[in-house]
Every structure is written in C-alpha cells, then in structure tokens.
Amino acid sequence: MTLPGVLLLLLLAAQQENSAERLLRQLGHDQAKVREEAARGLVEIGKPALPLLRDAAKGGDPETRARALEVIKGIERRILNGQDLWTRPGKALTPLVQDSGRLYYVTASETGEKGKLVCLDAATGREEWSTALAGPAADLRTHQGFLHYQQGDQFFADARTGKALWSFHIPFVGSPRLEFIGSIAVAVHSAWPFGVRAFDVDSGRPLWERRHAEIGWSLPLGSFQKACLVYEVQKVVALESETGRPLWEHALPEDERRVFSSGSPGPEHRVLFDDRFIYFSGSRVLKWDFQGRAVWSAAEIKNLNGYGPRLLAQDGKNLYGAMTDSRIVALTKEDGAQAWIVGERRDEWTGTCEMGLVDHRLLALTSLDFSKGEQKFVVRCLAPDTGKVLWTIPCARSPLPRHSFKGGIYLAAKEGLYRADLETGKAVLLDRPAPTAHPLLVGDTLYCSSSTGVTAIKLSE
C-alpha cells in the first residue's frame, strides 16, 4: 500500500475513534432519544468501538455500564450474523451444492409447481443458467464437470452450461443406488431385474451388466480403488468397475444376511473405507484388506435387535458406530478393540442417524422420542478419544456441518439458524430466517436457503 493510502486509513481510524468516544459519552445523556441514537451509531461502527465499550462496561455509573453491555451484545450479534453479499429470490427445494465457483440447487418455478434447476455464480449470485424440470428432483451432486440429479431416471447435464447430456433408468426401491468411480457410474438395481450395471459418465454408453437369479435386493456398499462393493443376497462381492469382473467375494452367514434383508439400518451405514482397508458391520464388525483377506473380527457389540453398530465416522485411529438401542461406540482400527461406549440401553437416545468429525470433535445427530407427534433431534458433541459428551444442543434433522469457521459451526433448526461454539456448545440464534436446508460453508462464506430465497453471507474475521 502506498504512503498516502496508509495515511488515509490512519485518518479514518482516528475519525472513527473520535466518533465512538462522542457516542459513548451520549450513552449517559438525559434524553432517551439521544441515548438510543448513540447506541445505534456505536453498533454501526462495530468492532473498532468494542475496546472503548468494554472499558465503559467496567466502570462509570451503573446505567452507562448496562447500556455499554447492551451495545457490546448488539455488535457481537452483528458480527456473528455476518454481511450479506447477495440474495437470490426463490425457495430452494434441494440442499445447496457448490463446485468450481458455482452454486446449484432446484427452486420452485414461477408457476410454483414442477420447479427448475438453477446455477448461480457463487461470488455474485448472478444466474448463469437454469432449466425447467418435469417434476421433483433429488440426489443433486457434481462429478468431474457433470451435474447429476435423480428424477425417476438418472440425469446428467454439463455443469458449466446446464445442457442435458444423457440419462438412464435404474429400477430401485427406496433411495437411488448410484456410485461414481472415476469416469464410471455403477448403478445397482434393488428391484427386478436384480443386478448391477455400469455406464461411461462422459457418454452414457453402457459398459457392462451383472445379474443374479436370487430373489432379493442388490445393495451398493461403496467403492475402493477401482472397485465397487455390492451385497447380493447371500454374499458380498467386489467388482472391477471397468469390466464388472468379480475380484473376490465373501459368503455371509444367516445372521449377517438378516441384517441387510431387514432394510434397517441402511447399507450405506454398514461399510467404511480408508486408504488400505474395508470395515464391514453385520452382526459384528469385520476388517478386510482390499484383496478381501480378513484382518480381524471385533467382539460382538449388538443392538437389542441383534445387529452390530452402524459405522458412521472414522479418523486415523478409530471407527465410530451407532447402536439402535441408543449407545455410541468407538472401535480401534488396529485390532477392533472397544475404545469406549457411551449411553445406556433404552435411554432417551432413540437413534443416532449421522456422525461427523469437525476440528477434532465428534458430532452426533440423534433423534429423540416423538413428542406431541413431532420428532425432535439434538446434536451431541463428544471427545473422540474418550467418548465424553461435551455439550448438547437442539437441531433440526439435516446433514451435519463438515467445516467450522473461527471455531463455530452453523446448524439449521425449526426456529432459525444457530451458530454454536465447538468448544463450549454455546449456541446463538442468529437474526436470520429459518433455513429450509442445512447451510453450506465454503471458506468464509455461508450460503443459506430459506422460504424466501438463497443468501450468501460473508462471515466476519
């Protein structure tokens, strides 16, 4: 910065400080109107006024101290609320997806019926393109320059232009069953005809198909290296993604098959992968290498229904699983030993449906008992090493945050948007509309959707 620029900044700072001192004196004025205008002016000055206000809150007459504290709260709330960068009208009907400087979501159309797929410039909120949809859409995600969404069939579009490229149909029961492995999309049929198909993502060209004769669901369990793992009624099979060739398989005993045929918990909560191993949970947790060789079998830790834990999170040391009878368990990756277990059977925890690690804290989204016909959810923060519950706050059911900003996470609830401190769990309800989906944090920008539109918020340093 040039010398004149530095001098200008110093001059502005001095003027701001003088203004703050003048307004601070007016907080003790006899006339209420003058006091109110002074308080608003100090809030407008914001962070630079805080040192003077904090000094005033420590001494002086009691009324001025009380007013200074109120102004401090107003400034801190304004800092937490951040600064609006842009707002785009229209209710978002899907969670927001950000990729390569663009923001994607489905919004209600002008007629309020079928909706449209929208792409915005994430920095400015300017619409880059939009396309009308034939009905509700789900499973919106980006992959290698493509935009995928499910609308009965699986659709692919150019993420840059919105141009429709190709689509295919997957017979399925329940949620979509699609796994991306590099430039290959592996589609798993969980309805007749049962089997697996693979497509080239660039062209939509079919690559291979695998069918099985048994009556029962095929379920995708995830992918590792260039292979996908699939459950086929009586066994787990690893398939090479480029050819569909079986690499190895594990026959499942009856108690393991019963876990999957029950349909609950879902198969997506039964397997975790790291860079070397597969962790599989049926009636107990097993560890395999990528060649399908068994490494260890953990001691049985069963739910009341006889099933093992859902595997929901991991770090370099532990696996973290949820029991349907309320408990949360950590198993060491090295040998499958129980590191810790928290919660009592049949207590108020009726099910943890999601977990995630943020800044060395384990967050667990847990459903509580139905109350007056409405299911309630809480977020619990645990210490990963010990399982100690550090704090608990209410939350709407939505994906857990994956990132924090300055030690804070942002959570959607029925009454509005909360910012929670990761260390203490202290939650502040922000002056924001209630989100219709979980907010999306990218760097220092928070993208929020509400019933009135989508807003980009610059968070304060």
N, C-alpha and C positions, 0 to 999 in steps of 0.2 A: 504494500500500500504506500502511496506517495505521502510526503510530509503534509501537504495541505489536507489530504484525506484524514490523516491521523489527528490533526488539529481540529478538524470539523467534528470528528467523533468525540473528542475530549470536550469540545464546547457544548455539544448536545447533551453529553452525560452530566456536565455541570449544571446546565439549564434544568435537566430532569430532576437532579438532586435538589436544586433550589425550589422547584415546583413542589416536590414531595415534602420538603420542610414546611413550606407555606400551608399546604393542605393538611399536614399533620397538626399544625397549630390550630387550624379551623375545626378539627375534631372536637375541641373543647369549647366551641362557640356557643353562645347562649341561644341562638336561633336554630331550631331543628332543621330548617331547610338548608342552612349553610353547612351544618354537620353532615347531612345526607349527601350534598353535592361534593363535599370534601372526600367522603368515603368512596363515592363513585369514581372521583378523579384518581384516588390512590390505587383503586383496583385497575383502572385503565393504565396507569404507569406500570403496575405489575411487579415483576421480580426485583427491579432496581430499588423499589420502595421498601422491600422487606427488612433490610438492616435497621432503618430508622424506626419502622413499626415495631420490630422486636425489642428495641431499646425502650420505646414508649410503653410497651406492654409490661416492662419490668418495674417501671417507676411512674411517678406522676400521680395525679388524682385518680381515684377508682373508676370514674366514668370514662375518662380518656383511655385508661388501660383496657377496659371492657370493649370500647369501640375499636381500639387498635387490634385487639384479638379477633374481633369480627371481620375487620378488613383483611387481616392475615389469612383467615379462613377463606374469604372470598377470592383472594389472589391465588391461594393454593388450589382451590377448586377450579379456577380458570386455567391454571397451568395443567392440571390433570385432564381437563376437558379438551385441551389442545386447540389448534386453529384449523378451521375449515378451509380446505384447499379448493374443493368444488363439490357440488351436489347435482346428482342426475335424477330427475323425477321418474317415478315408476317403481312399483313394488317388485323386488327380486323374489322369484319363485323357487330358486335353487341357491345353494351355497355359492359364494363368490370364488372364482378360480383366477389366479394371477400367473402369467407366464410371459417372459421376454418383454416386459413393459406394457403388457395388455391385460385387461380385466374382462372376464367372460361371465355371463350369467343369463338365465332365462327370466324375462319380465312379462308382465301382463300386456297384451296388445291393447290398441286403442279401443277395441270393441269389448275388452275385458274378458275374453273367452280363452282362445287357444294359446295365446302368448307368442313371444318371439325370442330368438336367440340374439344377444347383443354383445358386441365387442367394443370396449372403450379404451382410449389411451389412458393408461393408469396415472400419468402425471397431470393431465389436464381435464380428464373427464369427457373429452370430445369423442363422439361416436365415430368409430372407424367403419363399422358395417353392422347391419342387422338383417335377420332373415326370419320370415314367418314360419311357424311350426304348425303341424297338423294336429297336435294335441300336447298333453303334458310331457315333459322331458325329465330324465333323471340320469344319474351316473355321469355328470359332466366332468371331463378331465382332458388334459392335453398330453400329447406324446409325440416327440420328435417332429414338431411342426404341424401336427394334426390335432384337430379338436374332435373328441368323441362324445356322443351322447346317446342315451337309450330311449327309444320311443316306440315300444313294441319291437321293432327291429333295432339293430346296432348301426348307427350312422357315423360316418367320418366326413369331416369337412376340412378345408385348408384353414388353419388357424389365423393366417395373415389376411385372407380375403373373404372368408366365410363361404367360399364356393363349395357346394356339395360334391363329394368325390365318389363315394360308394357306400353300400350298406349290405347287411346280411341278416338273416333271421336265426335266432337260437331258441329252440324250444326249452323253456325253463319253468321251474316252479319256485316262487319266491324272488330273491334278488338276482340281478344279472350275474352271469358267470363268465367273466372275460378277464384274461390275464395277458398283459403285454410282456414279451420277452424280446428285447431289441426291436427289430423290424417285423416281428411276427406277433399276430394276435391269436391266442389259443382260446377257443370257445368251448365250454363244457356244457353238454346237454344234461339237464336234470329233469327231463320229461321225454316221452317216447318220440323218436328213437334214441335210446340212451347211448352216449358216446362222446367223443372229443373231435373237434375239427380245428384246423389251423389255417390262417389266411395271411397273405402278404399285406402288411399295413400300407405300403406305397400304392398298390394297385387293386387290392381287394381280391386278388387271384387266390383260389383255394389251393392249399399246399398238400394237405393230407387229411385223412379221416380215419378214426378208430372207433369201432362199435363193439359193444359187448352184449351178450344174449341174456344175462341175468336181469330179472325184474328188480329194479331199484335205482336209486339216484346215482348219477355220477357227480362228484363234487370236486371243485378245484381247491387245492390246498396251498397254492403259491408256487414260486419258482426259485431256482438257484442256478447259478452259472447259465448254461444254455439249455436247461431242462425244466420241465414243469412236473409238479407232483399232483396226482389225481387219485381220489378214492373211487374204487369200482366195486361196491357192494361187499366183496369178501377180501379185498386186498388193497394195498396202497401201491401205486405204480409210478415210477419215474420215467418220463417220456422225453426223448430228444426233441427239442422244439422244431428243428428244421425238417425232420423226416417222420416224426411220430414213433420212431423205433423204441421199444422198451429197453431201458438201461438196466433196471433191476426192479424187483417187486418184493413186498412183504405180505404174506398171508396174515389175516387178522383173526384172532380167536373170537368166539361168540360175544364175550363181554365187550371187546373193542368195537365190534360191528354194531352192537346195540347203542353205543354212544352216538354213532353217526346216523343210524336209522331213526333215532329219536327226534332228530331235527333241531334239538336244543341242548346245549348252546351250538351256535352255527359253526361250520367247518373252518371259517376264516379265523376263528379263535382257538384252533386246535394245533396250529403249527407256527413256529418261528424259525427264521434262518439267520445265521450270521455269515461271516466270510469263509467259514470252514465246515460248519455242522448244521444239522437239522434237529430241531427239538419238537417232538410229537407227543401230544397228550390225548390218550384214550381213557382207559380205566386207570392208567398210571402214565407218568412222563418218561419218554424214552429219548435217548440221544443217538443219532446216526451220523456217520460221515457222508460225504457226497457220493460215495460208492455204495451206500446202503448198508455198510457194516455197522453193527451195534457197538456202541461205546459204553453206555451204562443204562441201567433201568432204575429209576428212582423208587424209593419206598412208597407204598400206597398212601395217598392222601386223598380220600374220596369225599365227595359230596354226600348228602343224605340219599340221593338217588343212585349212588354207586359210581358216579363218573368222576374223573380226575379234574383238575383245575383248567379253566380256560387260560391260555397263555396270551397275555395282553401287552406285555412290555418286556424289554431287556436292556441291559447295559453290558459292559465288558466283563462283569463279574457274576451277575445273577439273572435268572428268569423270574418274572413276576406274574403270578396267576391269580384268578378269582374263582372262588367256590360259590355255587348257587345257594349254599346254606349260610352265606354271609361272610365267610372268612377270606382273607387275602394272604397269600403265601409267597415266599421267596425261596427259590432253589438255586444252589450254586452251580454254575456251568461246569466246573471242574469235575465233580463227581455226583451231582444230583442230590447232595445232602440238603436237608431243610435248613436254610439260614435263619428264617423266622416265620412265624404265623401270627396274625392278629385277628381279633374279632371272636365272638362266641357264636356257636351254632344257634340258629333261630333267634338271634337278637334283632335289633331294628334294621340291620343291614340286609335288605332282601335281595340284593344282587348288584355287583359291580359290573357295568357293561363296557367300560373303557378305562384304560390307564395310559399314562404317558410320562416321560421324563423331561423336565424343563429345569435347567440350571441346577442340576444335582438334587432335585426334589421329585418325588414320585407323586403324581396327581391321579386320583381315582374318582371317576364319576359313578356315583352309587345311587340306585333307586331306593326310596323308602316306601313304606306301606301306603296304600291308597287311603286318602283322607277326603271324605265327602265327594267321592267319585273322581278325584283328581290325584294323579300320581306325582309325587314330589321327588326331586333329585338334589343331591348335595355333592360338592367337590371336597374330597379329603386330601390333605397334603401329608405325606409320610416321608420319614427319613429312609432312604433306600438301604442303608447299612443295617438298621435296627428294626424297621417297621413301626417306629414310634409315630403316632398320629400327632402332627404338629399343630394343625388347625383344620376347621371345618366351616364351610360357608354354603348357603343355598345357591342353586343354579338351575337354569332350565336345561332340559336334555338337549345337548348339542355337542358337536365334536369338541374335545378338549383343546386348549391352546397348545401350540407346538413351540412357541417362542415367547420371550418376555422382552420388555423394554424398560431399562433402568430398574430392574428388579420387580417389575409389575406385570401381571397378566390381565387379560380382558375377557370377561365372561358374560354371556347372554343370560338374562333372567326375565321372567314374565313382567316384572315391574320396570325393567330398563337394563342399561349397560353398567356393569361393575368393573372397577379396577381394583384388583386385590394385590397386596404386597406379598411376595413369595416368602419372605422371612417370617412375617407375623400373621398373615392371613387377614389383616385389617382391610376391609372392603369399603370402598367409597362408591356410592351410586352417583354416576355422572349425570350432568344435565343433557341427556341425550334421549331420543325416542327409543322405545323398546325394540331391540333388533328382531328381525324375522329369521335370522340365521346367525351362526356364530361369526363374530368379527374376524377379519383377516389382517394379520400384522405382517407387513413387509418392510424391513428396515425400521425407519422411524415414522412410517405412515400406516395408519389404521383405516381399513376400508370397512364401513358398516352399512348394512342394509336394514331398512325399516319399512313400514307400510306405506311411507310417502316417497321413498327413493333410496339411492345409494350415495353415501358421502365419503369423501377422502379427508382424513384428519391428520394434520401434521402434529406429532407429539412433541412436547417441549423438552429440551435438553435439561 
